[in-house]
């Protein structure tokens, strides 16, 4: 592994349907301007929007691309049991998309899973997970939580729960927003990767904040702009936000992956693909 797992951005997300959610800031949602989409189809796509990650093949490709940055492998199904603290202040980072004990998404996952399966091996850690939410602390989690996570990751229902939470919080909202902006497969992936790293937050460095700032620089295709120009603007804004938050951070998930695909004009994210993240080279035939 060329570099540590990159964690998702620090943010708090309280799902609206989490009945036993801890006391915390209210759910962050896209501002009204971000959610508006004139001429939407029944499936949520804007009229004339190009096809993209809705196909199973392209969705699988998106998971491989994100996993190369989050878990240093394109074999994303090997990462259900991954868990470590990489020292970035978000506590434990775990699972297929880098759920974090300090950024609420891991807590939300375990809460939803526990409602469906109260006798699971992680339920006893819920009080501690609520207590450390929003911090990098391990208090109440050590020494047993990492082993409990790995053990539960062998349970098919927990693997399914991770995939469902990934789609509910990150993949589906990112793809819907990209479709409404008139973006094809590459643009949808660009949104998805940003949603994972920065979180579905409306703040200036959250996904929706980044999108709004990019739209001030270049119009989206749905608004009559160039897809390439808009994606370049979005990647510029996102890269600057990454460096502002963590000076010196490796931005190769943009520079030698997404920007490379964009520079090649591969807006449809056609395979074969070759890219680099954190010094490692990946290929999908």
Legacy VTK file of the C-alpha trace (Angstrom):
# vtk DataFile Version 3.0
C-alpha trace
ASCII
DATASET POLYDATA
POINTS 285 float
0.000 0.000 0.000
1.565 3.263 -1.135
-0.335 5.497 1.260
-2.692 5.227 4.218
-6.387 4.887 3.612
-7.863 8.307 2.932
-10.743 9.090 5.221
-13.948 10.798 4.318
-14.286 14.429 5.295
-15.225 15.390 8.815
-18.922 16.211 8.928
-22.002 15.286 10.858
-24.912 13.648 9.087
-28.030 12.696 11.006
-30.374 10.621 8.827
-33.905 11.906 9.111
-35.283 8.416 9.656
-32.916 7.475 12.480
-35.374 7.292 15.349
-32.740 6.755 18.029
-30.142 9.162 16.656
-28.045 10.909 19.302
-28.484 14.537 20.164
-26.541 16.352 17.462
-26.879 19.025 14.799
-29.809 18.551 12.463
-29.414 16.753 9.169
-27.402 18.513 6.503
-29.172 18.634 3.179
-28.634 20.312 -0.141
-29.908 23.883 -0.255
-33.054 24.453 -2.241
-31.066 25.744 -5.191
-29.047 22.529 -5.234
-32.132 20.335 -5.198
-34.044 22.172 -7.876
-34.033 20.592 -11.299
-36.311 21.789 -14.017
-37.631 19.262 -16.497
-36.815 16.184 -14.425
-37.990 12.820 -15.682
-39.901 10.398 -13.483
-36.620 8.618 -12.674
-35.001 11.863 -11.477
-32.849 12.444 -14.561
-33.023 15.779 -16.340
-34.427 15.637 -19.841
-31.612 14.836 -22.240
-29.169 13.854 -19.480
-26.631 11.281 -20.685
-26.675 7.761 -19.322
-24.130 6.996 -16.657
-23.599 5.076 -13.449
-27.157 3.723 -13.353
-26.000 0.649 -15.266
-24.663 -2.209 -13.093
-21.389 -2.288 -15.030
-20.694 1.406 -14.551
-21.732 1.298 -10.893
-19.252 -1.528 -10.347
-16.565 0.540 -12.063
-17.335 3.480 -9.769
-16.843 1.274 -6.701
-13.504 0.075 -8.066
-12.332 3.632 -8.663
-13.348 4.863 -5.213
-11.880 1.790 -3.551
-8.502 2.422 -5.162
-8.386 5.701 -3.227
-10.154 4.634 -0.034
-8.714 1.143 0.439
-5.835 0.878 -2.073
-7.493 -1.916 -4.047
-10.002 -2.266 -6.860
-11.279 -5.434 -5.182
-13.681 -3.435 -3.048
-15.510 -6.475 -1.687
-12.372 -7.412 0.257
-12.782 -4.285 2.412
-15.923 -4.968 4.453
-13.743 -5.821 7.450
-11.085 -3.142 6.949
-10.608 -0.927 10.006
-7.816 1.353 11.208
-7.118 4.765 12.679
-4.936 6.571 10.161
-4.254 9.523 12.430
-6.316 12.152 10.590
-8.508 12.868 13.597
-11.652 11.019 12.523
-11.218 8.004 14.787
-11.563 4.577 13.237
-12.080 4.381 9.474
-13.780 1.166 8.426
-15.544 -0.766 5.719
-16.030 -0.451 1.999
-16.335 3.334 1.847
-14.342 4.523 4.851
-17.128 4.946 7.418
-15.654 6.879 10.368
-16.405 6.810 14.081
-15.776 10.559 14.177
-17.947 11.656 11.234
-21.301 10.091 12.154
-21.670 7.812 9.145
-20.318 4.746 10.971
-22.684 5.403 13.875
-25.624 5.798 11.482
-24.705 2.509 9.810
-24.543 0.588 13.096
-27.785 2.160 14.348
-29.707 1.193 11.213
-28.182 -2.286 11.213
-29.047 -2.771 14.883
-32.675 -1.856 14.306
-32.841 -4.686 11.772
-30.642 -7.129 13.755
-30.623 -6.187 17.463
-28.423 -9.139 18.429
-25.462 -8.158 16.230
-21.912 -8.023 17.559
-21.589 -4.231 17.260
-24.741 -3.222 19.138
-23.003 -3.190 22.519
-20.707 -0.425 21.247
-23.529 1.988 20.387
-23.226 4.020 23.626
-19.501 4.478 22.998
-20.044 5.290 19.314
-22.530 7.993 20.276
-20.113 9.394 22.847
-17.166 9.675 20.429
-19.211 10.908 17.455
-17.605 14.066 16.091
-14.230 13.328 17.700
-11.175 11.188 17.065
-11.487 9.432 20.425
-11.482 5.654 20.917
-12.901 5.872 24.428
-15.166 2.917 25.091
-14.198 1.292 21.785
-10.794 -0.138 22.637
-9.650 -2.782 22.693
-12.571 -4.806 21.336
-14.276 -2.736 18.638
-11.882 -3.442 15.731
-12.149 -7.202 16.263
-15.930 -6.937 16.622
-16.118 -5.024 13.326
-14.003 -7.623 11.528
-16.123 -10.444 12.920
-19.405 -8.766 11.955
-18.029 -8.141 8.462
-18.198 -11.904 7.926
-21.995 -11.727 8.308
-23.738 -11.346 4.915
-26.406 -9.077 6.405
-23.769 -6.605 7.598
-22.079 -6.596 4.218
-25.427 -5.798 2.649
-25.990 -3.069 5.253
-22.675 -1.426 4.326
-23.616 -1.405 0.652
-27.072 -0.007 1.363
-25.676 2.775 3.563
-23.054 3.618 0.939
-25.774 3.944 -1.678
-28.220 5.814 0.562
-25.763 8.424 1.832
-23.235 8.779 -0.987
-23.809 7.016 -4.301
-27.500 7.616 -4.998
-27.563 11.324 -4.011
-24.388 12.016 -6.005
-25.670 10.297 -9.134
-29.085 11.971 -8.920
-27.517 15.420 -8.564
-25.115 14.772 -11.436
-27.919 13.552 -13.696
-29.902 16.695 -12.956
-26.839 18.747 -13.833
-26.657 16.970 -17.197
-23.459 15.067 -16.432
-22.531 11.699 -17.896
-20.720 8.781 -16.292
-17.454 10.599 -15.576
-19.213 13.583 -14.034
-21.385 11.292 -11.945
-18.275 9.559 -10.652
-16.585 12.911 -9.963
-19.584 13.862 -7.803
-19.620 10.477 -6.061
-15.939 10.576 -5.144
-16.325 14.126 -3.844
-19.400 13.123 -1.825
-17.405 10.300 -0.205
-14.384 12.439 0.649
-16.039 15.731 1.605
-19.362 14.453 2.901
-22.927 15.402 1.892
-22.613 18.762 3.614
-23.867 22.187 2.563
-20.884 23.976 4.111
-18.261 25.583 1.863
-16.066 22.474 1.866
-18.879 19.908 1.778
-20.036 18.403 -1.498
-22.953 20.778 -2.049
-20.828 23.784 -1.179
-18.175 22.703 -3.679
-20.794 22.228 -6.369
-22.245 25.692 -5.787
-18.804 27.282 -6.030
-18.019 25.383 -9.235
-21.335 26.486 -10.756
-20.334 30.093 -10.098
-17.270 29.543 -12.298
-18.846 27.518 -15.104
-22.415 26.625 -16.025
-23.533 23.024 -15.745
-24.558 21.253 -18.962
-28.177 21.382 -17.781
-27.811 25.168 -17.620
-26.345 25.317 -21.119
-22.659 25.043 -20.241
-19.862 22.781 -21.418
-19.562 19.500 -19.523
-15.763 19.595 -19.770
-15.531 23.204 -18.589
-17.822 22.576 -15.644
-15.977 19.440 -14.538
-12.646 21.252 -14.766
-14.092 24.001 -12.577
-15.433 21.465 -10.084
-12.108 19.622 -9.859
-10.253 22.931 -9.419
-12.538 23.914 -6.541
-12.350 20.494 -4.949
-8.562 20.211 -5.191
-8.146 23.641 -3.595
-10.499 22.628 -0.770
-8.509 19.452 -0.108
-5.242 21.382 0.093
-6.756 24.098 2.271
-7.982 21.529 4.773
-4.813 19.440 4.790
-1.829 21.275 3.265
0.397 18.861 1.393
-2.292 16.189 1.018
-1.856 13.818 -1.912
-4.430 14.850 -4.526
-3.674 12.055 -6.983
-7.260 10.753 -6.812
-7.975 13.909 -8.828
-4.702 14.604 -10.641
-3.842 11.191 -12.073
-7.315 9.680 -12.165
-10.318 11.956 -12.695
-8.373 14.748 -14.399
-6.680 12.202 -16.646
-10.022 10.774 -17.779
-11.353 14.276 -18.371
-8.281 15.341 -20.333
-8.705 12.309 -22.575
-12.296 13.334 -23.298
-13.612 10.151 -21.689
-16.858 11.665 -20.425
-18.607 8.296 -20.768
-15.982 6.615 -18.548
-15.330 3.979 -21.178
-13.028 1.103 -20.349
-10.218 0.108 -20.445
-9.000 2.568 -17.821
-5.574 3.114 -16.282
-4.988 5.511 -13.392
-2.783 6.154 -10.366
-3.630 6.936 -6.754
-0.995 7.431 -4.059
1.739 6.028 -6.288
-0.034 2.797 -7.201
-1.228 2.041 -10.735
-4.608 0.434 -11.360
-6.151 -0.957 -14.521
-9.659 -2.052 -15.427
-9.895 -3.848 -18.780
LINES 1 286
285 0 1 2 3 4 5 6 7 8 9 10 11 12 13 14 15 16 17 18 19 20 21 22 23 24 25 26 27 28 29 30 31 32 33 34 35 36 37 38 39 40 41 42 43 44 45 46 47 48 49 50 51 52 53 54 55 56 57 58 59 60 61 62 63 64 65 66 67 68 69 70 71 72 73 74 75 76 77 78 79 80 81 82 83 84 85 86 87 88 89 90 91 92 93 94 95 96 97 98 99 100 101 102 103 104 105 106 107 108 109 110 111 112 113 114 115 116 117 118 119 120 121 122 123 124 125 126 127 128 129 130 131 132 133 134 135 136 137 138 139 140 141 142 143 144 145 146 147 148 149 150 151 152 153 154 155 156 157 158 159 160 161 162 163 164 165 166 167 168 169 170 171 172 173 174 175 176 177 178 179 180 181 182 183 184 185 186 187 188 189 190 191 192 193 194 195 196 197 198 199 200 201 202 203 204 205 206 207 208 209 210 211 212 213 214 215 216 217 218 219 220 221 222 223 224 225 226 227 228 229 230 231 232 233 234 235 236 237 238 239 240 241 242 243 244 245 246 247 248 249 250 251 252 253 254 255 256 257 258 259 260 261 262 263 264 265 266 267 268 269 270 271 272 273 274 275 276 277 278 279 280 281 282 283 284
